Amino acid sequence: MFKITSLLCALVLLLAGWTGCSKANPPASGGSGESATYSCPMHPDVTRSSPGQCPKCGMDLERR
Ligand SMILES: [Zn+2]
């Protein structure tokens, strides 16, 4: 029983990390000159190269 629970937990974590990563990753098409990074104040791992909303909580991304 414990094994199944821990396995499920790991799977959920993996899925959450995977979807969060694929959403947070901006299209790699550098060359605009500007190197501004926008990140969520609540989720520092969420970064975008353009302004927008956090896919996890919907907050406006802050420039840094
Ligand atoms: Zn967020």
N, CA, C, O and the ligand as a Tripos MOL2 file, in Angstrom:
@<TRIPOS>MOLECULE
protein
  257   255    65     0     0
PROTEIN
NO_CHARGES

@<TRIPOS>ATOM
      1 N           0.8440   -1.2060    0.0000 N.3       1 MET1
      2 CA          0.0000    0.0000    0.0000 C.3       1 MET1
      3 C           0.8720    1.2450    0.0000 C.2       1 MET1
      4 O           0.6090    2.1980   -0.7340 O.2       1 MET1
      5 N           1.8960    1.2330    0.8150 N.am      2 PHE2
      6 CA          2.7680    2.4070    0.8960 C.3       2 PHE2
      7 C           3.5060    2.6230   -0.4210 C.2       2 PHE2
      8 O           3.7220    3.7570   -0.8490 O.2       2 PHE2
      9 N           3.8870    1.5160   -1.0530 N.am      3 LYS3
     10 CA          4.6190    1.6190   -2.3130 C.3       3 LYS3
     11 C           3.7590    2.2760   -3.3900 C.2       3 LYS3
     12 O           4.2220    3.1220   -4.1550 O.2       3 LYS3
     13 N           2.5040    1.8620   -3.4250 N.am      4 ILE4
     14 CA          1.5860    2.4150   -4.4430 C.3       4 ILE4
     15 C           1.4000    3.9110   -4.2170 C.2       4 ILE4
     16 O           1.3910    4.6930   -5.1670 O.2       4 ILE4
     17 N           1.2520    4.3020   -2.9520 N.am      5 THR5
     18 CA          1.0410    5.7140   -2.6370 C.3       5 THR5
     19 C           2.2600    6.5480   -3.0260 C.2       5 THR5
     20 O           2.1280    7.6120   -3.6300 O.2       5 THR5
     21 N           3.4260    6.0630   -2.6800 N.am      6 SER6
     22 CA          4.6470    6.8110   -2.9970 C.3       6 SER6
     23 C           4.8660    6.8680   -4.5010 C.2       6 SER6
     24 O           5.3520    7.8710   -5.0260 O.2       6 SER6
     25 N           4.5090    5.7940   -5.1930 N.am      7 LEU7
     26 CA          4.6620    5.7520   -6.6480 C.3       7 LEU7
     27 C           3.7280    6.7760   -7.2930 C.2       7 LEU7
     28 O           4.1140    7.4910   -8.2180 O.2       7 LEU7
     29 N           2.4950    6.8340   -6.7900 N.am      8 LEU8
     30 CA          1.5070    7.7760   -7.3150 C.3       8 LEU8
     31 C           1.9680    9.2120   -7.0800 C.2       8 LEU8
     32 O           1.8350   10.0780   -7.9440 O.2       8 LEU8
     33 N           2.5130    9.4370   -5.8820 N.am      9 CYS9
     34 CA          3.0090   10.7650   -5.5140 C.3       9 CYS9
     35 C           4.1340   11.1830   -6.4640 C.2       9 CYS9
     36 O           4.1740   12.3190   -6.9370 O.2       9 CYS9
     37 N           5.0420   10.2510   -6.7330 N.am     10 ALA10
     38 CA          6.1600   10.5380   -7.6220 C.3      10 ALA10
     39 C           5.6620   10.8370   -9.0300 C.2      10 ALA10
     40 O           6.1820   11.7200   -9.7110 O.2      10 ALA10
     41 N           4.6550   10.0950   -9.4530 N.am     11 LEU11
     42 CA          4.0980   10.2770  -10.7950 C.3      11 LEU11
     43 C           3.4620   11.6640  -10.9270 C.2      11 LEU11
     44 O           3.6430   12.3570  -11.9280 O.2      11 LEU11
     45 N           2.7130   12.0490   -9.8900 N.am     12 VAL12
     46 CA          2.0560   13.3600   -9.8960 C.3      12 VAL12
     47 C           3.1000   14.4710   -9.9410 C.2      12 VAL12
     48 O           2.9650   15.4420  -10.6850 O.2      12 VAL12
     49 N           4.1400   14.3070   -9.1300 N.am     13 LEU13
     50 CA          5.2110   15.3090   -9.1030 C.3      13 LEU13
     51 C           5.8810   15.4150  -10.4600 C.2      13 LEU13
     52 O           6.1770   16.5080  -10.9440 O.2      13 LEU13
     53 N           6.1160   14.2570  -11.0650 N.am     14 LEU14
     54 CA          6.7800   14.2120  -12.3670 C.3      14 LEU14
     55 C           5.9070   14.9060  -13.4180 C.2      14 LEU14
     56 O           6.3940   15.6930  -14.2300 O.2      14 LEU14
     57 N           4.6140   14.5990  -13.3830 N.am     15 LEU15
     58 CA          3.6760   15.1870  -14.3500 C.3      15 LEU15
     59 C           3.5990   16.6960  -14.1690 C.2      15 LEU15
     60 O           3.6350   17.4500  -15.1410 O.2      15 LEU15
     61 N           3.4940   17.1290  -12.9150 N.am     16 ALA16
     62 CA          3.3940   18.5580  -12.6270 C.3      16 ALA16
     63 C           4.6580   19.2810  -13.0820 C.2      16 ALA16
     64 O           4.5900   20.3560  -13.6770 O.2      16 ALA16
     65 N           5.8020   18.6840  -12.7970 N.am     17 GLY17
     66 CA          7.0600   19.2940  -13.2010 C.3      17 GLY17
     67 C           7.2020   19.3410  -14.7060 C.2      17 GLY17
     68 O           7.7300   20.3020  -15.2670 O.2      17 GLY17
     69 N           6.7210   18.2840  -15.3560 N.am     18 TRP18
     70 CA          6.8580   18.2000  -16.8090 C.3      18 TRP18
     71 C           5.9980   19.2490  -17.5050 C.2      18 TRP18
     72 O           6.4750   19.9760  -18.3760 O.2      18 TRP18
     73 N           4.7140   19.3250  -17.1100 N.am     19 THR19
     74 CA          3.8090   20.2810  -17.7420 C.3      19 THR19
     75 C           4.2360   21.7080  -17.4160 C.2      19 THR19
     76 O           4.1820   22.5910  -18.2720 O.2      19 THR19
     77 N           4.6660   21.9300  -16.1590 N.am     20 GLY20
     78 CA          5.1040   23.2670  -15.7610 C.3      20 GLY20
     79 C           6.3210   23.6910  -16.5510 C.2      20 GLY20
     80 O           6.4400   24.8500  -16.9500 O.2      20 GLY20
     81 N           7.2220   22.7560  -16.7760 N.am     21 CYS21
     82 CA          8.4510   23.0650  -17.5020 C.3      21 CYS21
     83 C           8.1520   23.3650  -18.9600 C.2      21 CYS21
     84 O           8.6800   24.3240  -19.5250 O.2      21 CYS21
     85 N           7.2980   22.5400  -19.5730 N.am     22 SER22
     86 CA          7.0110   22.7350  -20.9980 C.3      22 SER22
     87 C           6.2640   24.0440  -21.2210 C.2      22 SER22
     88 O           6.4040   24.6780  -22.2670 O.2      22 SER22
     89 N           5.4640   24.4470  -20.2230 N.am     23 LYS23
     90 CA          4.7190   25.6970  -20.3640 C.3      23 LYS23
     91 C           5.6310   26.8990  -20.1040 C.2      23 LYS23
     92 O           5.5030   27.9430  -20.7440 O.2      23 LYS23
     93 N           6.5550   26.7300  -19.1490 N.am     24 ALA24
     94 CA          7.4110   27.8440  -18.7620 C.3      24 ALA24
     95 C           8.5040   28.0980  -19.7890 C.2      24 ALA24
     96 O           9.0070   29.2150  -19.9100 O.2      24 ALA24
     97 N           8.8630   27.0620  -20.5210 N.am     25 ASN25
     98 CA          9.9420   27.2240  -21.4840 C.3      25 ASN25
     99 C           9.5070   28.0950  -22.6580 C.2      25 ASN25
    100 O           8.6080   27.7130  -23.4070 O.2      25 ASN25
    101 N          10.1290   29.2560  -22.8280 N.am     26 PRO26
    102 CA          9.7940   30.1080  -23.9670 C.3      26 PRO26
    103 C          10.3930   29.5420  -25.2500 C.2      26 PRO26
    104 O          11.4110   28.8510  -25.2040 O.2      26 PRO26
    105 N           9.7820   29.8240  -26.3750 N.am     27 PRO27
    106 CA         10.3530   29.3690  -27.6360 C.3      27 PRO27
    107 C          11.7510   29.9270  -27.8380 C.2      27 PRO27
    108 O          11.9400   31.1430  -27.8410 O.2      27 PRO27
    109 N          12.7130   29.0640  -28.0040 N.am     28 ALA28
    110 CA         14.1010   29.4940  -28.1270 C.3      28 ALA28
    111 C          14.3450   30.1050  -29.4960 C.2      28 ALA28
    112 O          14.7260   29.4230  -30.4470 O.2      28 ALA28
    113 N          14.1150   31.4080  -29.5700 N.am     29 SER29
    114 CA         14.3570   32.1030  -30.8290 C.3      29 SER29
    115 C          15.0190   33.4390  -30.5210 C.2      29 SER29
    116 O          14.4440   34.4990  -30.7680 O.2      29 SER29
    117 N          16.2180   33.3800  -29.9850 N.am     30 GLY30
    118 CA         16.9300   34.5790  -29.5660 C.3      30 GLY30
    119 C          17.3210   35.4390  -30.7430 C.2      30 GLY30
    120 O          17.2530   35.0190  -31.8980 O.2      30 GLY30
    121 N          17.7410   36.6770  -30.4180 N.am     31 GLY31
    122 CA         18.1610   37.5760  -31.4880 C.3      31 GLY31
    123 C          17.3900   38.8710  -31.4900 C.2      31 GLY31
    124 O          17.5430   39.6740  -32.4100 O.2      31 GLY31
    125 N          16.5470   39.1030  -30.4660 N.am     32 SER32
    126 CA         15.7750   40.3380  -30.4240 C.3      32 SER32
    127 C          16.5980   41.4600  -29.7910 C.2      32 SER32
    128 O          16.2420   42.6320  -29.9150 O.2      32 SER32
    129 N          17.6930   41.1120  -29.1170 N.am     33 GLY33
    130 CA         18.5130   42.1170  -28.4810 C.3      33 GLY33
    131 C          18.1530   42.3070  -27.0290 C.2      33 GLY33
    132 O          19.0400   42.4470  -26.1870 O.2      33 GLY33
    133 N          16.8710   42.3140  -26.7160 N.am     34 GLU34
    134 CA         16.4350   42.4620  -25.3370 C.3      34 GLU34
    135 C          16.5790   41.1380  -24.6030 C.2      34 GLU34
    136 O          16.2430   40.0770  -25.1280 O.2      34 GLU34
    137 N          17.0850   41.2240  -23.3780 N.am     35 SER35
    138 CA         17.2680   40.0050  -22.6030 C.3      35 SER35
    139 C          16.4770   40.0860  -21.3040 C.2      35 SER35
    140 O          16.9350   39.6250  -20.2590 O.2      35 SER35
    141 N          15.2870   40.6730  -21.3760 N.am     36 ALA36
    142 CA         14.4540   40.7900  -20.1900 C.3      36 ALA36
    143 C          13.8180   39.4530  -19.8710 C.2      36 ALA36
    144 O          13.4270   38.6970  -20.7610 O.2      36 ALA36
    145 N          13.7240   39.1780  -18.5720 N.am     37 THR37
    146 CA         13.1100   37.9320  -18.1390 C.3      37 THR37
    147 C          11.9340   38.2550  -17.2300 C.2      37 THR37
    148 O          12.0580   39.0690  -16.3150 O.2      37 THR37
    149 N          10.8180   37.6350  -17.4730 N.am     38 TYR38
    150 CA          9.6410   37.8290  -16.6490 C.3      38 TYR38
    151 C           9.3880   36.5640  -15.8510 C.2      38 TYR38
    152 O           9.3700   35.4590  -16.3920 O.2      38 TYR38
    153 N           9.1920   36.7510  -14.5360 N.am     39 SER39
    154 CA          8.9690   35.5920  -13.6850 C.3      39 SER39
    155 C           7.8400   35.8720  -12.7090 C.2      39 SER39
    156 O           7.5400   37.0220  -12.3890 O.2      39 SER39
    157 N           7.2250   34.7980  -12.2460 N.am     40 CYS40
    158 CA          6.1350   34.9180  -11.2910 C.3      40 CYS40
    159 C           6.7090   35.1630   -9.8990 C.2      40 CYS40
    160 O           7.6460   34.4720   -9.5000 O.2      40 CYS40
    161 N           6.1710   36.1300   -9.1460 N.am     41 PRO41
    162 CA          6.6720   36.3830   -7.7870 C.3      41 PRO41
    163 C           6.4480   35.2060   -6.8550 C.2      41 PRO41
    164 O           7.1520   35.0600   -5.8560 O.2      41 PRO41
    165 N           5.4710   34.3660   -7.1740 N.am     42 MET42
    166 CA          5.1850   33.2100   -6.3330 C.3      42 MET42
    167 C           5.9140   31.9640   -6.8200 C.2      42 MET42
    168 O           6.2070   31.0640   -6.0330 O.2      42 MET42
    169 N           6.2010   31.9120   -8.1030 N.am     43 HIS43
    170 CA          6.8710   30.7410   -8.6720 C.3      43 HIS43
    171 C           8.1100   31.2050   -9.4480 C.2      43 HIS43
    172 O           8.0210   31.4810  -10.6450 O.2      43 HIS43
    173 N           9.2530   31.2920   -8.7780 N.am     44 PRO44
    174 CA         10.4840   31.7630   -9.4330 C.3      44 PRO44
    175 C          10.9110   30.8540  -10.5850 C.2      44 PRO44
    176 O          11.6830   31.2650  -11.4520 O.2      44 PRO44
    177 N          10.4050   29.6140  -10.5920 N.am     45 ASP45
    178 CA         10.8000   28.6950  -11.6700 C.3      45 ASP45
    179 C          10.0370   28.9830  -12.9550 C.2      45 ASP45
    180 O          10.3890   28.4840  -14.0240 O.2      45 ASP45
    181 N           8.9670   29.8090  -12.8390 N.am     46 VAL46
    182 CA          8.2000   30.1840  -14.0320 C.3      46 VAL46
    183 C           8.8270   31.4370  -14.6250 C.2      46 VAL46
    184 O           8.7290   32.5200  -14.0480 O.2      46 VAL46
    185 N           9.4570   31.2910  -15.7530 N.am     47 THR47
    186 CA         10.0900   32.4370  -16.3970 C.3      47 THR47
    187 C           9.6700   32.5170  -17.8540 C.2      47 THR47
    188 O           9.5240   31.5000  -18.5330 O.2      47 THR47
    189 N           9.4800   33.7280  -18.3160 N.am     48 ARG48
    190 CA          9.1190   33.9660  -19.7100 C.3      48 ARG48
    191 C          10.0030   35.0800  -20.2560 C.2      48 ARG48
    192 O          10.5520   35.8790  -19.4970 O.2      48 ARG48
    193 N          10.1340   35.1250  -21.5570 N.am     49 SER49
    194 CA         10.9210   36.1830  -22.1830 C.3      49 SER49
    195 C          10.0260   37.3550  -22.5670 C.2      49 SER49
    196 O          10.5110   38.3730  -23.0620 O.2      49 SER49
    197 N           8.7150   37.2120  -22.3400 N.am     50 SER50
    198 CA          7.7880   38.3020  -22.6410 C.3      50 SER50
    199 C           6.7530   38.3830  -21.5280 C.2      50 SER50
    200 O           6.5070   37.3890  -20.8440 O.2      50 SER50
    201 N           6.1330   39.5650  -21.3320 N.am     51 PRO51
    202 CA          5.1420   39.7080  -20.2640 C.3      51 PRO51
    203 C           3.9450   38.7910  -20.4760 C.2      51 PRO51
    204 O           3.5730   38.4580  -21.6010 O.2      51 PRO51
    205 N           3.3550   38.3950  -19.3440 N.am     52 GLY52
    206 CA          2.1980   37.4990  -19.4400 C.3      52 GLY52
    207 C           1.7510   37.0880  -18.0530 C.2      52 GLY52
    208 O           2.0640   37.7540  -17.0660 O.2      52 GLY52
    209 N           1.0240   35.9960  -17.9820 N.am     53 GLN53
    210 CA          0.5220   35.5150  -16.7050 C.3      53 GLN53
    211 C           1.1520   34.1620  -16.3650 C.2      53 GLN53
    212 O           1.5070   33.3710  -17.2380 O.2      53 GLN53
    213 N           1.2710   33.9360  -15.0630 N.am     54 CYS54
    214 CA          1.8150   32.6630  -14.6020 C.3      54 CYS54
    215 C           0.8280   31.5440  -14.9340 C.2      54 CYS54
    216 O          -0.3580   31.6580  -14.6260 O.2      54 CYS54
    217 N           1.3050   30.4600  -15.5620 N.am     55 PRO55
    218 CA          0.4140   29.3420  -15.8820 C.3      55 PRO55
    219 C          -0.0350   28.5840  -14.6500 C.2      55 PRO55
    220 O          -0.9830   27.8020  -14.7200 O.2      55 PRO55
    221 N           0.6320   28.8010  -13.5150 N.am     56 LYS56
    222 CA          0.2970   28.0530  -12.3050 C.3      56 LYS56
    223 C          -0.7320   28.7820  -11.4560 C.2      56 LYS56
    224 O          -1.6530   28.1530  -10.9350 O.2      56 LYS56
    225 N          -0.5900   30.1360  -11.2990 N.am     57 CYS57
    226 CA         -1.4870   30.8660  -10.4200 C.3      57 CYS57
    227 C          -2.1810   32.0260  -11.1300 C.2      57 CYS57
    228 O          -3.1070   32.6090  -10.5670 O.2      57 CYS57
    229 N          -1.7680   32.3760  -12.3350 N.am     58 GLY58
    230 CA         -2.4460   33.4240  -13.0810 C.3      58 GLY58
    231 C          -2.0010   34.8240  -12.7520 C.2      58 GLY58
    232 O          -2.5590   35.7900  -13.2730 O.2      58 GLY58
    233 N          -0.9990   34.9550  -11.8890 N.am     59 MET59
    234 CA         -0.5050   36.2830  -11.5410 C.3      59 MET59
    235 C           0.2980   36.8680  -12.7010 C.2      59 MET59
    236 O           0.8580   36.1440  -13.5240 O.2      59 MET59
    237 N           0.3380   38.2120  -12.7410 N.am     60 ASP60
    238 CA          1.1370   38.8740  -13.7620 C.3      60 ASP60
    239 C           2.6150   38.6360  -13.4960 C.2      60 ASP60
    240 O           3.0790   38.7210  -12.3590 O.2      60 ASP60
    241 N           3.3340   38.3430  -14.5480 N.am     61 LEU61
    242 CA          4.7740   38.0960  -14.4040 C.3      61 LEU61
    243 C           5.5000   39.4140  -14.2070 C.2      61 LEU61
    244 O           5.1570   40.4290  -14.8130 O.2      61 LEU61
    245 N           6.5160   39.3790  -13.3420 N.am     62 GLU62
    246 CA          7.2880   40.5760  -13.0520 C.3      62 GLU62
    247 C           8.6000   40.5480  -13.8240 C.2      62 GLU62
    248 O           9.2470   39.5100  -13.9590 O.2      62 GLU62
    249 N           8.9700   41.7260  -14.3280 N.am     63 ARG63
    250 CA         10.2360   41.8330  -15.0510 C.3      63 ARG63
    251 C          11.3950   41.8980  -14.0450 C.2      63 ARG63
    252 O          11.2850   42.5210  -12.9890 O.2      63 ARG63
    253 N          12.4740   41.2590  -14.3870 N.am     64 ARG64
    254 CA         13.6510   41.3010  -13.5170 C.3      64 ARG64
    255 C          14.9250   41.2760  -14.3270 C.2      64 ARG64
    256 O          16.0170   41.3050  -13.7600 O.2      64 ARG64
    257 ZN          2.7040   31.7140  -10.1170 Zn       65 ZN65
@<TRIPOS>BOND
     1     1     2 1
     2     2     3 1
     3     3     4 2
     4     3     5 am
     5     5     6 1
     6     6     7 1
     7     7     8 2
     8     7     9 am
     9     9    10 1
    10    10    11 1
    11    11    12 2
    12    11    13 am
    13    13    14 1
    14    14    15 1
    15    15    16 2
    16    15    17 am
    17    17    18 1
    18    18    19 1
    19    19    20 2
    20    19    21 am
    21    21    22 1
    22    22    23 1
    23    23    24 2
    24    23    25 am
    25    25    26 1
    26    26    27 1
    27    27    28 2
    28    27    29 am
    29    29    30 1
    30    30    31 1
    31    31    32 2
    32    31    33 am
    33    33    34 1
    34    34    35 1
    35    35    36 2
    36    35    37 am
    37    37    38 1
    38    38    39 1
    39    39    40 2
    40    39    41 am
    41    41    42 1
    42    42    43 1
    43    43    44 2
    44    43    45 am
    45    45    46 1
    46    46    47 1
    47    47    48 2
    48    47    49 am
    49    49    50 1
    50    50    51 1
    51    51    52 2
    52    51    53 am
    53    53    54 1
    54    54    55 1
    55    55    56 2
    56    55    57 am
    57    57    58 1
    58    58    59 1
    59    59    60 2
    60    59    61 am
    61    61    62 1
    62    62    63 1
    63    63    64 2
    64    63    65 am
    65    65    66 1
    66    66    67 1
    67    67    68 2
    68    67    69 am
    69    69    70 1
    70    70    71 1
    71    71    72 2
    72    71    73 am
    73    73    74 1
    74    74    75 1
    75    75    76 2
    76    75    77 am
    77    77    78 1
    78    78    79 1
    79    79    80 2
    80    79    81 am
    81    81    82 1
    82    82    83 1
    83    83    84 2
    84    83    85 am
    85    85    86 1
    86    86    87 1
    87    87    88 2
    88    87    89 am
    89    89    90 1
    90    90    91 1
    91    91    92 2
    92    91    93 am
    93    93    94 1
    94    94    95 1
    95    95    96 2
    96    95    97 am
    97    97    98 1
    98    98    99 1
    99    99   100 2
   100    99   101 am
   101   101   102 1
   102   102   103 1
   103   103   104 2
   104   103   105 am
   105   105   106 1
   106   106   107 1
   107   107   108 2
   108   107   109 am
   109   109   110 1
   110   110   111 1
   111   111   112 2
   112   111   113 am
   113   113   114 1
   114   114   115 1
   115   115   116 2
   116   115   117 am
   117   117   118 1
   118   118   119 1
   119   119   120 2
   120   119   121 am
   121   121   122 1
   122   122   123 1
   123   123   124 2
   124   123   125 am
   125   125   126 1
   126   126   127 1
   127   127   128 2
   128   127   129 am
   129   129   130 1
   130   130   131 1
   131   131   132 2
   132   131   133 am
   133   133   134 1
   134   134   135 1
   135   135   136 2
   136   135   137 am
   137   137   138 1
   138   138   139 1
   139   139   140 2
   140   139   141 am
   141   141   142 1
   142   142   143 1
   143   143   144 2
   144   143   145 am
   145   145   146 1
   146   146   147 1
   147   147   148 2
   148   147   149 am
   149   149   150 1
   150   150   151 1
   151   151   152 2
   152   151   153 am
   153   153   154 1
   154   154   155 1
   155   155   156 2
   156   155   157 am
   157   157   158 1
   158   158   159 1
   159   159   160 2
   160   159   161 am
   161   161   162 1
   162   162   163 1
   163   163   164 2
   164   163   165 am
   165   165   166 1
   166   166   167 1
   167   167   168 2
   168   167   169 am
   169   169   170 1
   170   170   171 1
   171   171   172 2
   172   171   173 am
   173   173   174 1
   174   174   175 1
   175   175   176 2
   176   175   177 am
   177   177   178 1
   178   178   179 1
   179   179   180 2
   180   179   181 am
   181   181   182 1
   182   182   183 1
   183   183   184 2
   184   183   185 am
   185   185   186 1
   186   186   187 1
   187   187   188 2
   188   187   189 am
   189   189   190 1
   190   190   191 1
   191   191   192 2
   192   191   193 am
   193   193   194 1
   194   194   195 1
   195   195   196 2
   196   195   197 am
   197   197   198 1
   198   198   199 1
   199   199   200 2
   200   199   201 am
   201   201   202 1
   202   202   203 1
   203   203   204 2
   204   203   205 am
   205   205   206 1
   206   206   207 1
   207   207   208 2
   208   207   209 am
   209   209   210 1
   210   210   211 1
   211   211   212 2
   212   211   213 am
   213   213   214 1
   214   214   215 1
   215   215   216 2
   216   215   217 am
   217   217   218 1
   218   218   219 1
   219   219   220 2
   220   219   221 am
   221   221   222 1
   222   222   223 1
   223   223   224 2
   224   223   225 am
   225   225   226 1
   226   226   227 1
   227   227   228 2
   228   227   229 am
   229   229   230 1
   230   230   231 1
   231   231   232 2
   232   231   233 am
   233   233   234 1
   234   234   235 1
   235   235   236 2
   236   235   237 am
   237   237   238 1
   238   238   239 1
   239   239   240 2
   240   239   241 am
   241   241   242 1
   242   242   243 1
   243   243   244 2
   244   243   245 am
   245   245   246 1
   246   246   247 1
   247   247   248 2
   248   247   249 am
   249   249   250 1
   250   250   251 1
   251   251   252 2
   252   251   253 am
   253   253   254 1
   254   254   255 1
   255   255   256 2
@<TRIPOS>SUBSTRUCTURE
     1 MET1         2 RESIDUE 1 A MET
     2 PHE2         6 RESIDUE 1 A PHE
     3 LYS3        10 RESIDUE 1 A LYS
     4 ILE4        14 RESIDUE 1 A ILE
     5 THR5        18 RESIDUE 1 A THR
     6 SER6        22 RESIDUE 1 A SER
     7 LEU7        26 RESIDUE 1 A LEU
     8 LEU8        30 RESIDUE 1 A LEU
     9 CYS9        34 RESIDUE 1 A CYS
    10 ALA10       38 RESIDUE 1 A ALA
    11 LEU11       42 RESIDUE 1 A LEU
    12 VAL12       46 RESIDUE 1 A VAL
    13 LEU13       50 RESIDUE 1 A LEU
    14 LEU14       54 RESIDUE 1 A LEU
    15 LEU15       58 RESIDUE 1 A LEU
    16 ALA16       62 RESIDUE 1 A ALA
    17 GLY17       66 RESIDUE 1 A GLY
    18 TRP18       70 RESIDUE 1 A TRP
    19 THR19       74 RESIDUE 1 A THR
    20 GLY20       78 RESIDUE 1 A GLY
    21 CYS21       82 RESIDUE 1 A CYS
    22 SER22       86 RESIDUE 1 A SER
    23 LYS23       90 RESIDUE 1 A LYS
    24 ALA24       94 RESIDUE 1 A ALA
    25 ASN25       98 RESIDUE 1 A ASN
    26 PRO26      102 RESIDUE 1 A PRO
    27 PRO27      106 RESIDUE 1 A PRO
    28 ALA28      110 RESIDUE 1 A ALA
    29 SER29      114 RESIDUE 1 A SER
    30 GLY30      118 RESIDUE 1 A GLY
    31 GLY31      122 RESIDUE 1 A GLY
    32 SER32      126 RESIDUE 1 A SER
    33 GLY33      130 RESIDUE 1 A GLY
    34 GLU34      134 RESIDUE 1 A GLU
    35 SER35      138 RESIDUE 1 A SER
    36 ALA36      142 RESIDUE 1 A ALA
    37 THR37      146 RESIDUE 1 A THR
    38 TYR38      150 RESIDUE 1 A TYR
    39 SER39      154 RESIDUE 1 A SER
    40 CYS40      158 RESIDUE 1 A CYS
    41 PRO41      162 RESIDUE 1 A PRO
    42 MET42      166 RESIDUE 1 A MET
    43 HIS43      170 RESIDUE 1 A HIS
    44 PRO44      174 RESIDUE 1 A PRO
    45 ASP45      178 RESIDUE 1 A ASP
    46 VAL46      182 RESIDUE 1 A VAL
    47 THR47      186 RESIDUE 1 A THR
    48 ARG48      190 RESIDUE 1 A ARG
    49 SER49      194 RESIDUE 1 A SER
    50 SER50      198 RESIDUE 1 A SER
    51 PRO51      202 RESIDUE 1 A PRO
    52 GLY52      206 RESIDUE 1 A GLY
    53 GLN53      210 RESIDUE 1 A GLN
    54 CYS54      214 RESIDUE 1 A CYS
    55 PRO55      218 RESIDUE 1 A PRO
    56 LYS56      222 RESIDUE 1 A LYS
    57 CYS57      226 RESIDUE 1 A CYS
    58 GLY58      230 RESIDUE 1 A GLY
    59 MET59      234 RESIDUE 1 A MET
    60 ASP60      238 RESIDUE 1 A ASP
    61 LEU61      242 RESIDUE 1 A LEU
    62 GLU62      246 RESIDUE 1 A GLU
    63 ARG63      250 RESIDUE 1 A ARG
    64 ARG64      254 RESIDUE 1 A ARG
    65 ZN65       257 GROUP 0 **** ****
